[in-house]
Amino acid sequence: MLSFWEQTNFLKYDLIVIGGGIVGLSAAIQYKKKQPKASVLVLERGLFPTGASTKNAGFACFGSLTEILDDLEVLDEGEVLSLVEKRYRGLNAIREVFGDSVLGYQPFGGFELITENELFQLDNMDRVNSILEPIFKKPVFEIFKKDLGFGPKVKTVVKNKFEGELNTGSFLNALWTMCGELGVKILTGANVEKLDLAQKEVLVLSGNNGGRITFKGGKIAICTNAFTKSLFPEMDISPGRGLVFMTETLPFAIPWQGSFHYDKGYVYFRNIDNRLLLGGGRNQDFKAENTTEFGVNPKIKDYLVSIMEDVIFPGYSPKIEMEWSGIMAFGPDKRPILEKVSEDVVLAVRLGGMGVAIGWDTAGALVKLF
């Protein structure tokens, strides 16, 4: 039972964006900048972005050495170069648009801990540096010789001086602020139940007594990442849950800063205000983590705790103060799905765990499809 005011003011828009995470908000902003007079609505199912946009580790990264070598197993060199360029371009774009101070960006670099299992990959470091030379003009990866106090499993550390880290919450606040300044409307708690592509109508399940509300858009952008299969079951998307936890403030000064990778990038950690943020490990139980349900997998938590106690802080076990999970989206390779699904309906999903890096750039490519 909608009022006259609701029916005449709130239901029709020039663009409706489904999904209020990094990609959805970025798409709304970039479309509104191109079309200042257009009415733009963002529909988000959660109070906060549902997937991983406010739950990630805040890495401003484009891939560790072993991650890029894994990419080279399924993509040719030109495709990998294009993928890294897209990530790096996206990171530079958000820094330019919002500013490092607003994002909380710190250029501490990226580091990968190499164990006995990955030592042979160092033979390919020069090859990877050569592939990436057109982008960076200098070698990206190099052996970092300073002792950072890690456990004996770590045989060496590879540094990437072009990476950094940011404050995930600050990034989302910056997106929300810009949406407000541009006049983009955001509705949360809007669970999209069905799309009518021909009529460009979006049926939303309302929290008020289970009612349904139909919104109509001149154009529709679908930015639902891991949750896209609820609308498009045929999409080649696999959700991937990621566990993250943070320790209490440590009684000693952590002797390093930066974005750290371990176990081929499946594990990641950083120092935040002298607390350890540690996450990942879904490769320990791919089947269970292929889910859109939030929660903590005890097997993965135990694995991360063992890394914290044996590798990161050998002989010491900090108290875990908080834990959470986020839902990412993956496919056969790490390229996002970006396509026009019907007239004036476009889709940008499957960010491969790289939403911070490629979200803004992917949203810009989506807007160009209209």
N, C-alpha and C positions, 0 to 999 in steps of 0.2 A: 504494500500500500504506500506508494510514493506520492509525496505532495506535488502540487502544481509547480512549486519552486524547484523541487528536485528534478522533476521531469523536464522542465524547460531550461535548466541551468547546468545540470551535472551529468548528462547521459551521452552527449554527442561531442566528438572531438575530431580535429583534423588528423591527429596521430595518437594512437593508443599503443603504449609500450607495455608488454607483459613481462614482468620481472624487474624488480627494483634493486638489483645488485650493481656491480661495477659496470657491466656492459649495458644494462638497461638505462641506468642514469646517464651514462656517457652518451648513449644514442639520443636520449631526450634532449640533452644539452646541445649536442652538435646539430641536431635537426632544427631546434629552436633558434640557434644562431644563424642558420641558413634561411629560415622562414620565421622572422620575428613576429609576424602577425598570426601565425598558426597557433591553434589551441592544442596543447599536448598533455596527455594524461599518462601517468605511470601507475600500473596496478601491481602491488606486491602482496603475496599471500601471507607473509609474516609481519610481525611488528617491526622487526629488523630484517634485512635481507636474509633469505632462507638458506641459501646454499653455503658458500664459503667466503663471501665478500667481506664479512666482518669477523670471520673466524680463522683467517689464514695467519701465517707467521710474519707477514710484512716484509718478505724478501723482494728486493728490487733486483731480480736476477734474470738471466736468460739461458742458463744451463751450465752445469758443471762439466768438466772434461769427460767423465764417464757417461753422463747423460747424453752429451752430444755424440759420443761414440756409439751409444745405443741407438740414437736417431739415425746414424749412418748405416745401421743394419737394415733399416726399412725404407730409407729415403736416399736418393742420390745426393751428391755433394752440392749441387745447385739448389735442391729443395731444402737441404739443411741450412745453407747460407741464407736463403730467403726467410726461413723460419726464425733464425737468430736475428736477422735484420729487423723483422717485424717486432720481435720482443724488445730489442734495444731501442728501436724507433718509438715504440709505445711508452717505454720508461722515460725517454727524453721528452716526449710530448707532455706527459702529465707534470713533469718537473717544470717545463716551460709555462704551461697553462696555469698551474696553481702555485708554483714556487716551492723551493726546498724547505723553507721555514714552515710554511703551512702544512706540508706533508710530513714534516719531521724526518726528512731525508738525511741520511748520513752516509758519506762515501767511504765506508770502512773496507770495502772489498769483499769478494767472495772467496771461500776457502773450502777445499775438499780434502777430507782425511782419507789417505790411501793405506789400505791394509795389504797383507800378503796376497789376498784374492784379486786385488786390482793393480798390483805392481807392473804386470805386463802391459797395462794400458799406457804407461808412461812412454813406451816406445812409439806411440801414436800422437804424442803431444805436438811434435813439430808439424805433422800432417794437419791436425786440427787448426793450429795457428796459421798455417798456410791457407787453409780453406777460408778462415775468417778475416784474413788480411785485407780484402777489399772494403770491409766495414770499418775496422779499427785502425788500420795502417801500422799497427804495432803488434807484437806478440801478446795474445790474451792470457795464456796460461804459462806459469813458471813455477819452479820448485821454490817453496818458502822454507828457508833454512833455520829460522828462529825456533827454539824449543818453547812450545806453548803448554807443556805440562800434561799432555795427553798420555793415556796408558800405552803399554808396550805393543798392543795390537796395531797401533798407528806407526807405519814405517816411514812415511813422509807426508808432507802437506803440499797441495798444489794451490797457488793463489791466482785469482782473477781480479786484477785491479780495476776493472770497469764495472763491477757490481757494487751494490749498496743495500741499504735497508730503510724502511719507512714505518710510520705509525699508521697501521691499518684503519684505526678509528678516525684519525685525522683526515685520511684520504676520503672516507665516506662522508665525514662532516663537510669537507670541501665540495664534494659532489652535491650534497643536499643544499648547501648554501647557494651554489651557483644555480641550481634548479629554482630555488626561491627567487633569486634575483631576476631570472629570466621569465618567471611566471609559469613554470612547469608545475602542474598539479600532481601530487603523489597521494595515493590512497593505499593504506596498509590494511591487512586483514582481508584482502580481496582475493579469494581463492577461485581462480579461473577454472570453471568446470567444463566448458565447451566453447569451441569456435565455429562460427559459420563463415567460412572463407568467402563464399559467394556474396553474402550480404554484408560482410565485414562487421559482424556482430560478435561481441564477447559476452558470454553468459557467466556471471560471477555469483558464487554461492555466498550469500550475505550471512553475517553472524547474527542478524536479528531474526530469531525464530526460524532459522533455516530457509529464509526466503531467497529468491533469485532475482538478480538485477541484470538487465541487458544493456550494455554500452555499445555504441555504434561509432566506428572510426572511419575516416576517409582512407587512412592507411593504418596498418598494424605491424608492429615490430615485435618479434618473439625472441626474448632473451632469458629463457628459463633454464639454460644449461643442463644440469643433471636431471631436472624434473621434466624435460621436454617430452619424454616418452608417454606421459599421461595425456598429452595432446596429439602427439604423432608417434604412435607405437612402432612404426616401421623404421624410425631413425636409428642409425648405427651408433648408439650411445650406451656406455656402461658407467653407472655411477660408481664413485670411489670415495668411501668415507675416510676421513683423515683425523686421527687423534692428536690433540695438542695438550700439553700440560705446562704449568709454570710453577717453579719452586718458590719458597719463601726467600726473602733477602738473605744472602749468604754472609756468614761471619767473617769472611776474608774477601779480598778484592779479586774478582775474576780477572785473570791476566791476559785477556784477549777481547777484541771486539770484531764484529763482522758477521756475515751470513755464512754459516758452516753447513756443509753437506757430508753425509756419510752413507755408506751402503748404496752406492750408485745413485745418490740423490733421493732415495726413498726415506731417508732420515735427515732431519734438518734441525738446527738449533742456533740460538743467538743469545747474547747478553742484553737483558733489558733492566736497567737500573740495578745492576748487580744481582739480578735473578736469572735463572736459566729458563728459557723457553725452549722446549724440546717437543718435536712432533714427527708424525709420519709412521713408517713401519708397516704400511698396508700390504707390502710384499710378503709378509709373514703369514697372511691369511687372506689372499685375494678373494676367495669365494665368499667368505663372511662379510668382507668389506665392500662387496658389490651390492650396495644397498642405498636406499634413500632414507633409511631410518637412522636417526641420531642415537648415539650411545657409545659406550666404552667397551671395547673388546679386551677381556683380561689377558689373552695371549699376547696381544700387541703391547698392552701396557707393561707387561712383565719384560718384554723385549726391550722397550725403550728405557725402562728402569735399569736393566742390566747394562745398557750402553752408558747411561748416566754414571753408574757406579764403577764400571770397569774401564771405560774409555775416556769419558769427559773429565770426571773427577775421581781418578783411581784411588780406592780406599776410603772414599767419603760418600755418604748418602744423604743429600739434602731432603728436607721435608717438602712434599708436593702441596702447594697451597690451593691450586685450582686446576680443573681439567675440563675440556670441551671437545666437541667434534664438529667438523664441517663436511659438506658433501660436494665433491668435485665431479667432473665428467670427462671420460676418456674414450678413445677409439683405437683403431688399428695403428694410427700414428698420431702425432701431437698437433696436427693441423686442425684448426677449428672448422666447423661446418658453417658456411656462409652462403646462403642461397635465397632465391626468390621462389616461394612456394605457390604463389598465385598472384594475380594482378593486385598490386599495392599491398601485398603481404610478404614480408621478408623475415628471415630467421638468421640469428647468429648465436650459436651454442657450441658446446663441447670445447671448452678452453684448455683442457689437458693439464689442469693444475697451475696454469700460468696466467690467471685472470688479472693479477696486478700488472704484469708486463704487457699483455696483449689486449686487455679489455678496452682501453680507450681507442686504440688503433682499429680493433675489430669493429667497434661501434661506428667509427668513421666510415669504414668500408660498407657497413650495413646501410647507413644513411645514403650513400652514393647509389645504392640499388633502387631507390625510389625514383 
